[in-house]
Amino acid sequence: MKPKLGVCYYPEHWPEAMWADDAARMVETGISWVRIGEFAWSRMEPVPGDLRFDWLDHAVDTLGAAGLKVVMGTPTATPPRWMLEKHPDMLAVDANGNARKFGSRRHYCFSHPGYLQESVRIARIMGERYGRNPHVAAWQIDNEYGCHDTTISYSTAALTAFRGWLKDRYGSIDALNEAWGNIFWAMEYGDFDQIDLPNRTVTEPNPAHVLAFRRFSSDQVVAYNKAQVDALRTLTDAPLLHNYMGRVLDFDHFKVGEDLDIATWDSYPIGFLSDRLEADEDHKTAFLQQGDPDMQAFHHDLYRAVGRGRWWVMEQQPGPVNWAPYNPAPLPGMVQLWSLEAVAHGAEVVSYFRWRQAPFAQEQMHAGLLTPNNSPAPALTEVKQTADELSKLGGIVQVQAQVAIVFDYDSDWAWATQPQGAGFDYFRLIFSAYRALRCAGLSVDFISPVSLPCNGYKFILAPGLATLGGDLERRLRDSCELVVLGPRSGAITSDFQIQNPRPGLRGLNCNVDLVETLPPNIQREVEGGGAARHWIDRVSGSAPNLLRFRDGTPTLSGDDGLWYLAGFPDDTLWDRIVEMAARETDVALHPMPMGLRRRETATHVFLINYNAQPVVWNGDVIDSCSVAVTQKDAPEEE
Ligand code: GAL
């Protein structure tokens, strides 16, 4: 596969006279794809039913004539103002019961049937117009589901739909009462129509109620996306995709991904470092202008799984963004590094956000490849260099990694519903496991529980996997030589009741007698090095202890093919566990210095240096903010 570059473009922001020149400059820069349309509804349909597509026809023709392939976006993330007159109750409602307002974007509730119909209508109109257009080579549906906290809505439409969802799931109200344990605090219902949404309760609502609502809310995103997919499928053969965000876990991306052909995501490394990653100040300072060395790769690997192997970066940060608390510029080399790193992880396209910085409105301080007055911004040269690098690279062939992590959105909702300790966060736990594997120089795959069993892994980490119901434990064991469960894995049933004994531990003849959670300044030291924090499972039983806390209680217990980890590891403890698992399953490690990462494909080895200084590794010097690529003796590309 030969990766390509792309760019996000807003023809409606610029005079038509500029379009042809823009298109020619894109091609000169080495760009082959251009995404348009996703926020332009008010120009496509300025008043209800008055369709104005001439300008978009002209934009598609102009871009296409220059040799660019167009990704057409459905504009449903920005319903125009008149939509509210037609559907005054279409706005999402926050947990306090207040409707969110017009004046930015994503102002709709996924459960509103009227808005769903409007979305399908505009998708169909666009599909009829551009579905067979030779320049339109892919479709993006909506924009960043869930961004700005928009998955969950406490609207009347959501309430009606939730009751229907519960009826389908539980069949009878008695079954629901039983499954949720509603005898507690006399919360029993006599009818599905008595059930409310779990907000504004006096104290916490029943976690089973909240988890059901979280699952329902995710299903509403899946259904909303599917409705647009169904509208477009018959009208085009071009692939359908969506652009997901970083660290948004409120809906099941795997389920949305099943209906799409390609997963894409929006990568803002420097924004994410300050905005959505827990790390100490030294780390944030060292990588201030580069981004965290694992955050991008984490999402590349996750969305590769969501896209069943097919994925892109749809929006790549090109310079300072406008939305993080502080917005430093990338160090020279970083735009190219991020692009090559994405390609190393299998991106088919890396597309930059945006072509030219807008001089108006919310994102006027957000860099593009060009400045508002049309001169080159620093990233433009790096994009051109990246295009040259890619043309020299040759096809990159991906290969299954030796190790994998199970990623389960449902577990995040469960633990966010009842964290028990403020530090226990699913993303943080999984990210720390991922970082440990990467510090050991390993390439990593993510797998969703429903895709198990998958053949051929050496070892799989499944920390915090809330429910191990059905035959999931067996499917995990069938996928690899060694499964590492815990902490908290298998702790609840799918209806949020304690599962005791826990499925994974049952196989080891062990039990969790007690759990405790710890404040951030306290940790439990492990004999020989490392510690557990946030969460401790007190395990007893007959399985051999592979590691112990200083008080003699088990940290890691295990037998052939199954280990249970009884706490949330710090970095040192994760490193030890990865080393032990690698030794047990004959996986070769390549320990990495700080800020250097390694990605191996069937054809290439990539060494990615996020540091602001050169790094020496295995005798080679890797320049600061750069990627060193070695071509292996490549098998023929199919
Ligand atoms: C993304 C979004 C874009 C733009 C960008 C700015 O989240 O999809 O439309 O807002 O952020 O960084």
Residues whose N, C-alpha, C, O or C-beta is under 5 A from the ligand:
A	BS01	GAL	E144 D266 V321
